[in-house]
Amino acid sequence: MSTDSISRARLATLTKRERATFADRHPGSKNAYANAGHLFGRVPMTWMNKAAGNFPIYLDRARGNRITDVDGNEFVDFALGDTGAMAGHSPEPVVAAVTARLRNGLATMMPTEDAAAAGAELARRFGLPAWSFALTATDANRWAIRLLRAVTGRSKILVNSYCYHGSVDESLIVVGPDGRGVSREGNVGAPVDVTMTSRVAEFNDLAGLERELAYGDVAAVLMEPALTNIGIVLPEDGYLAGVRELTRRYGTYLINDETHTFSAGPGGATAYWGLEPDVVTIGKAIGGGVPVGAYGLSAELAGTLSGRDDLDLVDMGGVGGTLAGNPVSMAATRATLGEVLTEAAFAGMIETATAFADGLVKIIEGYGLPWSVSRLGARVEYRFASPAPRNGTESARGADAELEDFLHVYLANRGVLLTPFHNMALMCPQTTPADVARHHEIFDAALKELV
Ligand SMILES: Cc1ncc(COP(=O)(O)O)c(C=O)c1O
């Protein structure tokens, strides 16, 4: 059996049936979508049109790992806000901390002591001493990049092919068919050709990385220690150590973007694999659902930057954000790190994710499908390719939008949500073995109908 042998006609018929069921089950959502004519694309943010059922499900309320939509349907949520809700929806300590703050000033331009506590906890977990806050991981990446360009006087940023680091201009580059960098398809409004600002190497390819670093113009490598946005692509033995060695040898700083790889454990992949980046960027989950981004700098970098009087780090220099570090985000981050995404919580989430991955492998093997399952701590993903892809380009080739849509809408119709982007399932502190079993039962039924 191969994925190719799945009948496309049957897949189309089943998807049509499931979309009709979806429409029947979600009249309120359908109506709300129809009434949103003054939103561009009918949604508050264009990516919300990534909906396998042809229109988005509208939220009524969410708690822990359960979501109830405006039609009263309840879902077990494995999407968890694509990591924004890895702490579970509306965790009690975060609600309490934020509620207290909401009554006492939201945009005061003054620091609160919560920020120092959050910074100290991030320093303890990720091993970098000096932290600064943004409102999104995208901005944390943008600002880190600017700082490293300033410090090195070099113009380029190197990323991995098919990475995602948010809406960062420099990251929209892939390895083209001839091995050279080219703009990623669909890149919206690039200020200049991306090859002027960026270099690219495949994940798990040290020779390719060295070839690009040898030009001597790369200020920083911006990478996830495991790719998580084109399926999960895990590092091979020695790869991350090789990246660190090469970046040091060529005078290039290393940024670990832990926004998703935080799923590896309390100190993300950095602590889990004992990595030594110069900068860590992160966002989403650390705010327990409240917008926040953060970047941590090494002592050497913080010292160098503080000594650069020519850089305007206070006013118009390009690393601003009036509401960054606001009291609500800081209260939420302190509470999330201090009381929700604790070591004990991670232990439970990772145990649940291990069971999720093991069960998936059994089901997939049972149907003889050449798919692979990868796990990074509390995060699990299957890919329509086997063996598991080694880099972004291989993983991109394993994409199958039709199959993905069918599985997503089939699961949604039976009360289970995966992230709308690929086949990722994330565990939060409230996810139980029974929730995993429920997903697996439905997934198995979907495959039985399909294969
Ligand atoms: C690795 C990584 N970095 C950065 C971002 C951007 O996060 P945000 O959308 O909060 O800016 C994402 C979003 O998915 C991400 O996966």
The ligand as an ORCA input file, in Angstrom:
! r2SCAN-3c Opt
* xyz 0 1
  C       9.142     28.957     14.939
  C       8.229     30.137     14.879
  N       8.723     31.358     15.071
  C       7.959     32.451     15.027
  C       6.613     32.347     14.780
  C       5.778     33.590     14.718
  O       4.959     33.689     15.817
  P       3.867     34.854     15.847
  O       2.852     34.481     14.835
  O       3.359     34.836     17.242
  O       4.565     36.106     15.520
  C       6.043     31.100     14.575
  C       4.605     30.954     14.303
  O       4.094     29.912     14.016
  C       6.874     29.967     14.621
  O       6.388     28.742     14.416
*
